[in-house]
């Protein structure tokens, strides 16, 4: 999973290399902002993936597998309803959204279509994750990155498209990823389903959605404020630093993807497991090496990933990566508690996230100040998660 995520990440990085060489500053700032906002759009999807990973992990008999199939069909119907409502809201307020975030109408339209695929993808990925079919979880990520890169190259280099065209690459990658997931989970979604308690499912979905979405919110909320407040040339520098340091948190995702179903299954069978300690050790070691590397060689990732004009962003990278370190460790602990069905920490973490957003909106005079707030609230979040983890029986 780490190898697949790394290779998929390299493909995603190449997209930025292509985009910075082909798009103007304002066009790239819109595209870079959207890729950060894509994380916010993934918050409901992240919860869905956790739900289906947990359901697939504990579907040990025929009844459990029938319940899983019924959940798939019910979830798809609810997703289309939810997506239709959100799309209607975007249509009503499209003028205000275009003005505030400096976007075109085509950009918003493609964003809405991408939002639907973002919501559908975690069903297939979650089932593969819960069945511990990590090979095809990894391949789905690689197909996503490869499809995105090839289409972006085609549109920007040969067709001379702009940021809206680059979004078509994101859309194409998601279609490939979704196709792989549907192919490998065919036996689940085509199986006859039993009658399910929808209210019980919704009660399970809500805490998993809000809990699993917290790291994505914390890593992405600043992008909206920065895009709305700072000029385009400065947004590009901040976006470049953010993209580099996001890798620190995204490195934890393959580790937690492997950990989650193993803990869920061991909890369902009342078995002891040491996978959490192993996941924490691996995550801490990898994250520590990344942070140390950014302090020793701050300009290296900028030189590799971006044009020379982006070198001033290097001074932000060490502090940005240090601010992300507490969130990286929190992600592992949050997923451990969610896999065990322990949701008590979720309201407390969202109180921290809400305070973070309010503070961000009213205190944004400089990038260093924004990064300081990220580190402060991420550290507070880690303290809360540690408290609930130590209290866990």
BELPE-V305955 format. One line per field, one symbol per residue. ss: DSSP state (2 for helix, 1 for strand, 0 for the rest). psi: psi as a letter, one per 20 degrees, with the letter a starting at -180 (. if undefined). burial: # if it has 9 or more other C-alpha atoms within 8 Angstrom, else .. A space follows every 50 residues. Layout:
ss->???
psi->???
burial->???
//
This chain:
ss->02222222222222222222220022222222222222222222222222 22222222000222222222222222222222222222222202222222 20002222222222222222222222222200022222222222222222 22222222000022222222222222222222220222200000000222 22222222222222222222222222222002222222222222222222 22222222222222222200000022222222222222222222220002 22222002222222222222222222222222222222200000022222 2222222222220000222222222222222222222222200
psi->hggghgghhhghhhghggghihqrghghhgghghhghhhhhighhghggg ghggghhjmiahghhhhgghhgghggghghgghggghggghgkhggghgg jlqrhhghghhgghhghhhhgiggghggghjkmhgigghhgghggggggg hgggghghilrbhhhhhhggggghggghggghgijghgiippqrpqnhhh gghhgghhghghighhghihhhhggghhgqqghhhggghghgggihhggh hhghghhhgghgggghhhjlqqqjhghggggggggggggggghhhhmhig hghghrrhijhhihihgghghhhighhghhgghghghhhjkojhighghh gghghggghghinkhrhhgghghggghhgggggghgghghip.
burial->#..######.##########..#.#.#######..##.############ #########....##########..#..##..#...#..#...#..##.. #.#...##.#########################.############### #######...##################.###.##..##...##...... ...########################....##.########.###.##. ##.##############.......##..##..##.###.##.##...##. .##.###..##.##.###.#####################..#.##.### .##..##.##...#....##############.###.##....
//
